[in-house]
Each structure stands twice: as structure tokens, then as C-alpha cells.
Amino acid sequence: MNQDFSNFSLIFPNADTQQKHYGGIDVPDIDMFTLDELGLLEIFSLKNSDLDEYFTTDISVIKHRNDVFADMLECPEISKTLNRLIPILTDVMELRRLEADNGDTSSYLESITEIELYISCIETLHEGLGAVRDKLRSKSFVALADRISELAESEYYADLNAKLSELTNRVRDIKSVTIGVNLDAQLRPSSAGVLSINSETFRSGDVLDKILRLNFKDNEYTCIANLVPFGKKQSENQKTALSLAFNSAINEVYKQSLRSWKRIVQSYVLENTDFLLNLMPEIEFLVKGTEFMRRLLDKGCALCIPNAAEADERCFSAKGLYNPCVAFKVDDEIVANDVDFDLDNALIYVLTGPNRGGKSVITCAVGIAQALMQLGMFVPADSIRISVSDAIFTHFPTGADDTIDKGRLGEECARLGEIFDNVTSHSLVLLDESLSSTGAFEASYIAAEVLAGFSRVGCRCLFSTHLHELASEIDSINARTASCGGVAIDTLVAGIEEGKRSFKIVRAKPDGKSYARDIADKYGLSYESILKKINQERN
């Protein structure tokens, strides 16, 4: 096989795209704070790396990962295999943290252990990927499966197994050692050395019994006194002397084997396991991502391979889009929506509707869909076409009550100002109940200015708000920005049907009074309902 595996990757199609990514090229501004605000980290997070390390704007990388995830969803055995591989690779990494050759018994045993772990890696992958090789379609898994097959079926690998078996048997055959101890004038141990390494264990005995039997020929492993547990009633110096003697003897006996074994480890095993160790973060990302998507599929939710478009197209066209965070929390049928941002109609929407009518849910759904697409994953929708984005900016509530608070308003405006410092026409901006810390008049004025600014930038933007009055300003904002090349703004409405929240998002002009009337009727707070209550109490 001619492919260089020193920089092999499962999530990048080639070394060039991998190098660009880690050089900061084709990497969007989508940080962990944004992912947390969208709610994505609640349902999909990693332990050994941060999710924001995997975002890309390179469509070739996105399509490559789509193929990789398609293989993993089609063949559950891949995830099972990688899950079995992870603890083995973790053991290899821990072992390599130890000193390469510290001169004691563990050096020899560590060398054997590393070969055992290497063989376990190859056997695990060979068994798991070999079983599904004919079903694999992604270039990465095909290449990995073929490389592992090549290693597992090589003559060198067979020799390695045989050599390992021979040496491990030699180690396991050690049952005891015979130690010689020199004494000083006071009959205290002064030095010790190993006389022999034995394949039999010593047995307790009695000196008188041994003398009376007068049979020493076949009795060399019977002690003249009872065996005493190692370390019992020994000073630290005595323990150290015995341990040093033992370690020295083992390494002396196996010196030649150890040296040759180390050469094998360094020249072959390290070369063929390093690329697997480098894959550990990618493996976790792929396994966790697949688990996340499989959970949705198991609940009967739709998932689609996104149609990734170039950034200049600035599109977001989704059919049957839903929020996966909600899907995991409810057992009822999920309400899905169609959402379209495009240059021909509108790139910016003001979404209004009743409280708890689904405004925040769909706002986050849009952001999650964009994020998952740029991770190379499938998207929670029936179908979707999305342009890659250079950034996702969120401006969500900070958790304070909606009161007139000039300090909080200032903080909100400062955060909006930071977005304008960085936003481009290729960005996605999501605003949820922004400017809710002030009165409706002030909020509507500032919101109109902000929308005009985003129109001039030309970015895709969804502004979810309780400011129904803002809708009446849309036409004037469009007139104000159109002559300067601003993109169109339109309105969306989170619907109510017969006094109940439908969670359906429609493209329409909001009618705040109708929402209020429906809600008032539902809770018995219309004038007519109130009169009935008053009359009932009086009667």
C-alpha cells in the first residue's frame, strides 16, 4: 500500500485539508459559548477535546465526513469496534508515559505488554472492520480496513505473534528464584544475589523432618523452615536489597532478549501504532456523533445528509426542520417546520408569536442545523441546503427578568456591538428576545436600527422577539436599506390555532392583538369571561 499513514485521518480527505484546518484556514468562528447557548452541548459533547475544534468551511471536508458517518450509521459494528479500541489505545499511551528503559523487571515486562497491546489493536480492528469491509463506502474506512488487513496478514505480524508467545511463556514459566545471602559478623544480611530462576515453587518444610528423611535428591524445593511472606518483618534495607537482586537477575537473564525486543518495538510497533494513537480524538468525535444521530433515528426522527452550498450563495432552505434537544425530551410527535433564507426573498426574518410558542426552539434549531452541517454530520430535517458560514453569532437572554434595567440594556447593546465588530455577509446571526430589558418603545427603536445594520451587512439573521410592533417597521427598514444594497427583511409568525400553540412557523405579518385575544380566551381573561366570573360570584 502506497498511502502514507503517518498523517492518516478519518475526518479529513487528504493531508492538505488537514494541514489547512490545523493552520487555522477554513475554520469558522463557532465557539463553545455559542454551542452552549444553542443547547447542543447538552446533547452532544466530548470528553477529550472540544467540539469547536472540528468545525470547517471546506465543503470537500463536509462531504468526506458525511460519507464516514454514513458508513458508521449503516454498520453499527464500526462503532462497537472503535469503542473496543479506545481502552487499548489508552493503555498504550499510559505505558509510553513510563520511562523507556528504567533498568528493572518492568522494562522487560513493559516491552512485552506493548507488543500485546499492539496485537490487540490490530486484531480488534481486523475483526471488526473485516466483517463489514464489503459494505464500506467512505475512503477513510476503506483505507483503514485495507491497511489493517495488510498488517494482520503479513508474515512479519505472524512472526511477531510467535515471538510474543515464546517470550511470554518464558516469563509465565518463572515460579521462583533461589537467592544467596551473605551475612556480616553479627549474622545480619549484608548482600544478596540470585542464584537461579526456577520453574517450580518452593514449599514449606521442617529442618528435623528433612534431616530424618535423609533424602535431599528430589527435595531441593522444600525449605528447611516455613515460608515467610515477602516483606514481613523485614527492614526497608532488606526489602530493597532483595528487590534489587531479583530485578538485576531477571534483566541479566533476559538481557539479550530485551535488547532485541526493544529494537522490534521501536522499528516496527511504534511505527504502526502511532497513527492509531493520533486518531483517538477523531475516533471519539465520530463515535459520539454517531451515537447522537442514532438516538434520533431510534426515536423515529428524520435525519438527512445536508446539501452544503458555497458561502456566497447565503442560503438556508430546510424542509421539516426540528430541534433535536426537544426531540430527546418529549415523547409526543415533534413539530417540524420549513425555513428558507435566500437572496431572492429574504435573508433576515423577524419572528414573533406568543410566549412559549416555539420561537426560541426554532431559533436554536436553525443554529444547530448550521453547526451540525459544518461538523460534517447529518441534520435533523427531511431535507436541507445550507451555505457554509464563517461564523455563528448568538444573542440570547442572560437569565435576568424582563424589567426596565439600564445596566442590563447597556450590556445587551455592548454584546450586539461586538457582533457588528466581527459579522460578515457569510455569517449567521441568531437573536432571541434581544432588548427585552427595556420598554417596548426603546426596544423597537434599537431593534430597527440593528436590523437595518444587519441588512447592510447582508448576513442571514433570525430575530425572535416579543416586539410585535417591530413588524410595522419592516417596510420602512427595507426602504431605508434597499437603496444602499441592503438585503430584504421579512416576518415569520409562531402560530396559534384555536387558542392553542401549534408551534408551526409561517411566513406572515404578525397580529399581536389576535395572539393576546386567543390567550385571554384560553385563560378566561377576556372581558366576557371576566363578567361571567363576577356574576357567578355575586350570585
N, C-alpha and C positions, 0 to 999 in steps of 0.2 A: 504494500500500500504506500502510495507516494505522499499522501497527506501528512503535513506536519502537525503533530498533536501537542506540541509544546504550548501552543496558544489556542488549543481547541476550546470552542464554546458551544453550548447548546442553544443560546438565545441570540447569537449574532451569526449572520450567514457567512461572514468571512472575517479575516484579520483586520482588513481596512475599516469596516464599520465598527468593529470592537475598539480599535485604537482611537478612532474619532470620538466615540462615546466617552471613553475614559480620558480623552483630552479635552472634554467639555464641548465638543462640537455635536450639533443635532440633539442637544439636551434642553428640554423646555423648562420653564420656571414653574414647577408644580411641587410645592414643598409639603412637608409633613403637617404643618399647621392647616393648610388648605384641605388636605385629605381628612384631617380630623374634623374640620367644620362640615365637610360633606357627609361625614358618618362612615366613610369607607374603612377606616382603621378599626372600627367596631366589629366589622365582619371579615376583614382580611388584613392581617398583619404578619410580620415576620419577626423571628427571634434573633437571628444572627446578622441581619442587615436591615436597612431602612427601605421601605417601599419606593421612596422617591429616587432611589439610585437606578431604577430600571426604566424610567420614562424616556421616550425617544420621539423625535420628529421625523425620523428616517422611515419612509413608507416601506422600503425593502426589508427593514428590520421588523416592522409590524407584521408584514405578510409572512416572514420567516417564522415568527413566534406563533402566528395563527396556525401554521402547519404543525408546529411542535405540540401546541395544546390540543389540536385535533387528534393527533396520534395518542396523546395521553387520555383523552376522553373516550376514544374508540377502544383503547386497550388498557383496561384497569391494571393489568399485570405490570405495566411500566411504573406506575406509582408505587405499587407494592414492592417492586424490585428496588427502586430508589430509596424507599423507606428502610429496607433491609440493609442497603449500602451505607446509609448515613452513619449509624453507630460504628461500623467497621472503620470508616474513614476517620471518624472522631478518635478512635483508639490509635490509629496510625499517627495522627497529629500529636496526641498526648505522648506517644512513645518517642517521637522525634524531639520533644522538648527535653528529654533526658540527655545527658552527655553521651556523645557518640561512643566513647570507649573509656569508661572510668576505672578500668583495671580490676573489677571484681566479677563475681559469678554472673551478675545480672547482665554484663556486657554480652556474654555468650548467649544467655537466655533471651535477651532483648533482640539479638540478631535473628534467632530462630523465630521469635514471636512476630517480628516484622515480616518475615517471609510467609508465615502462616496467615497473617492479615492480608498480605498481597494476594495470596492464592484464594483467600475467601472473597476478596473483591472481584477477582476475575470469575470465579465460579458463580457468584451471585449474579453478576451481570450476564454471564454467558447463558445461564439457565433461564433468567427472566426475559432477556431481550431475544434470545434464540427462539423462545416459544412463540414470539409474535413477529419475528423478522419479516415474514411474508406480508404482514398487514401494515408495516411501517411505510409512511409516505414522506415524512419530513427528512430533509437532507441530514440534519444533525443526528437523529436517532438511527438512520440508516448507516451513517459513517461510524457512529459509536458501536453499533451492533457488529459491524463488519470488523472493526479494529479489535474488539474483544474476542470475536471468533478467531481471528488471526493469532492473537496471543495464546488463547486457550488450546488451540490445536497445533501449536508449534512444537518442534522437537525439544527446544530449549525448555519450554514450560513443563514438558513431561519429565525431563531430566531434573528440573528443579523440584518437582514433586517427589521424585525418587530420592534425591539427595536429602530433602527435608525429612522424609520418612525415616531414612537411615540415621540421621543425626538426632532426631527427636527420640527415636528408640534407644539410642545410646544414653541420652540424658535420663529417660524414664527408667533405664535399667539400673541406675545408681540407687542403691538401697542403704548403703552405709559407707563410712570411711574409717580406716584404722589410723589413730593418732598416736604419735610418740611424744612423750612429755619429759623434759629434763627438769630435775629438781635441784634446788640450792642446798646449802649445808643444813638448813632448818627443814628440809623436805618440802619446801614450797615450790610450786611450778615456776620455773624461770623462763622456759621457752617451749614451743610446741611445733610439731610438723606432722604432715600427713604421710603415713607410710604406704597406704594403699587405698584405692577406691574399689568398693565391693558391690557385688550384685545380690548379696544376701544381707539380711538384717541380723543384728546381734540380739542375743537372748539373755535374760537374767539367769544367774546361777549362784550356787553356794560353793565357796572355796573348799570346804571339807568334803562335800559331796563329790566335787570334781577330783580331789586327790584320791579318795577311796575307790572311785571307779577306775582310776589309773588308765583312762582311755582318752588320750589327747589327740589322736589321729583325726577323728571325724568331729572333733568338738571345738574347732578353732573360733566359732562364732558364739560360744557360750562364755559369758563373762564369769569371773570368779566372785562377783558380788552383784547385787541387784542393780539394774539400770536406774539412773537418776535423770529426771527431765533436764534437758539442756537449759542452763542458766540458773537452775535452782541452787541457792546458797553459794553462788559464785560472785566474786567481786567483779567490778566493771573491767578491771585489767585482765582478769582471767577470761571473761567473755570475749574481750577484744582480741586477745591472743589466739583463742580457739577459732574465732571467725576469720581472722587474717590467715591463719594456717590453712583453714578449709578453702577460702577463696583463692589463695595462692596455688593450692594443689589443683583445683578444678581448672584454672586458667592455664596452668603449666601442662596438664594432661591434654587439654584441647587447644593448645596454642596454635598449632598448625591449622587445625580445622577452623578456628576462629578467624585467623588471618585470611584464609581463602574465602570463608563465608562473608566476611566484610567486603571483600572485593566484589562478590556476587551482588551483595546488597547495593553497593554504590554504583556499579556499572550497569546493572540491569533493572533491579527492582525500583530504585529511586526514579530512574528514567521513565518507567512505565506506570508509576503511581502518582507522580507529581501532577500530571494533567487531571487525574481524578480528584485530587485534593483541591485543585484550583476551581473545580466545578461545584464545590459544596454550596456556596451562596446561590448559584444558579439553580441547583437541584432543589433547595428549599423553596425558592421563588416559584418554580414550576409545580412542585408537589402541592404547596399551599394554594396556588392559583387554581389548580385543577380541583382540589377539594372544594374550594369556594364555588366553582362553576357546577360541580357535580351535585352539590347540595341544592342548588336552584333547579337543576334538571330533575332531581328526585322529588321535588315538590310539585313537579308538573309545570314549572315556569319556562317561558321561552328564552332561548339564547340564540344569538346569531353571530356569524362572522361579519365584522364590520367592513364596509367598503371605504377604505381610507382614501381621502382625496387630498390634493395638494393644498397648501396653506392659502394660496391666493384665491382659491375658489370660495373660501369662507362659508362653507355650507354646513348645515346640521339638519338632516332630514331623517326623522325617525318614525317608524310605524310600530304601534304597540309598545311604546317605551314605558317602563315601570321602575320603581325604586327598589333595589334588592334588599335594602335594610328593612323596609316594610314587609317585603315578601317573607323574610325569615321570622318576623314577629307575629304574623297573623295566619290564621287557618282559612279565612274566607278567601274568595276569589279576588285576585289583585286587579285593581282598576288600571288599565293601560291607556296611554294617550299618544296621539300623533303630534309631533312637534317639528316645525320647519323654520329654519333660519336660512334665508338666501338673498342674494343681491337683487333679484327681480321683484321681490315682495317686501320683506323687512328683515333686517339683521338685529334689530333691537325691539324687545317687547316689554310692555308694562302689564304685569299680571295682577289682577285684582280679584276679589271674591271674599266670601265670609271667613271669619276666623275658623281655623281647623277645617278648611275646605279643600286642602290639598296643595296650597300654594308652595309651602316650604318643601313638601315631599317631591313635587315635580321639579322644583328648582335644583334640589340636590341630585335628582335623577339625571338631569342634564349634565351636571358636573361629573357624576360618577361614570356616566357613559363615555364622556370625553376622556376621563382618566384611564378607564379600562382599555379603551381603544389604543391609547398611546403606551400602554403596557404590553400590547400585543395579545390581549385576551379577548374572549367573546363578550358581547354586550347584551344586557338584559332588554331585549326588544325583539319584535318579529323580524324587522329589517332596519338597517341604518346605514346612512352615508354621512361621514364626518370628515371635515378638513382637519388636518393636524394643526394644533395650536402651539404657539410659542410660550404660552403661559395660561394658567387658570387663576383668576383673582376672585376671592370671595369677600363679601362684606355682610356678615351675619350679625344678629343680635349678640350683645355681650352678656346677656343674662339679667341685666337690671330691669326694673319695672318701667313701663312706658309712662314716665312722668316728665313734666317740664323741668329739665335739668341742664342748665347751660354748660356745666362741666362735661357731661356725657355727650352733649351735642358737639362740643368742641372736639372731643375725642373721635366721634364719628366722622366729622369733617376732615380731621387730620388723616384718618385711615383712607378716606376717599382720595385725599390729595396724594397719598403715597401710591395709590393705584395709578393715578394720572402720571406720576413720575416714571412709570415703567410700562404702561399699556401700549400696545401697538395694534394695527389693524388685524393682526393674526391671533389676537388674544381672545379668550372667553372670560367675560365678567359676569358674576352672579351676585345679585344684591337681594337680600331677604330682609324685609321690614326695615330697611335703612331709614335713618332720620326719624325713627319712631320716638325719639327722646324729646321732641319739641311739638308745638301745636301744629294743627293741620295747615294753617296759612303759611307759616315759616317753612314747614317741611315741603309743601308743594312747590314753593318758590325755589328752594335749594335743589329739590329733585329735578325740576325743569331745567335748571342750569346744568346739572350733572348729566342729564340725558342729552342735552344739546352738545355737551363736550364729548360724550361717547359717540354721538352721531358723526361729529367731525373726525374723530379717530378712525371710525369705520369698523369697529370691532363687533363681534357678536356679544349681545348682552341681554340678560333676563332680569328684570327688576320686579320682584314680588313685593307688593305693598298693600297696605290698608287705605292708602290715599286715593279714594275713588275720584276725588276732584281733579286728580292729575290727568285723568283721561281726557278731560275737556281741553287740556293744554296741548295735546299731542299734535293737532293740526297746526297750531301756531309754531310749535317747536320745529316741525318738519319744514314749514315755510321759511323759518329763520335759517335753517342749516342747508337746505337743498341748493341754494344759490352758491354755497361755498363748498359743494361736493360732499355734503353730509349724507349718510345712509338713512334709509327710511325707518321710522319708528311706528309700531302698531300696538294694538292692545289684545290681551288674552283675558279670559274670564274663567274662574273656577266656579262651575255651575252648581245651582241648587234646583232640584226638581221636587215640586210638591212639598216644600218646606224641609226637604232632606238634602243633605250634601251628596252630590253624585260623584265628586272627585274627578269629574270629567273637565278637561280643559278645552275651551272652544275659542275660536278667533271671533271676537265680538266686542262691541262697546259696552262698558260696564254700566249697570244701573244700580247705584248704591241704595236707592230707596226700595227697590224690589227685594234686595237681599235683606234689608232691615225689616221690611214688611213680613217676609216669609219667616224670619227668625222670631219676630214678635208674635206672629200667629202660633208658631210651634210651642213657645213657652207661655202662651196665654197672656201676652203683654200688649196686644192690640187694644185700642180704645174700647171696642165692642166687648172683648173678653174681660177687660178690667171692670166694665159696667156690670157684666153678669156676676162677677165675684162680689162686687159691692152690694148688689141687690140681694144675692144669696145670704150674705152676712146679716143684712138688715132684716131679712125675713126670718 
